[in-house]
Amino acid sequence: IITDFDMTLSRFSYKGKRCPTCHNIIDNCKLVTDECRKK
């Protein structure tokens, strides 16, 4: 497992827009149900 909490390994923004983190992708994914997010 690789984590990048301080965003030193991953891009912080692209064209002025914040890039999603691994947690953000899961939180905002429309394929993940609300029930699954609560777990």
Buried (B, 14 or more C-beta within 10 A) or exposed (E): EEEEEEEEEEEEEEEEEEEEBEEEEEEEEEEEEEEEEEE
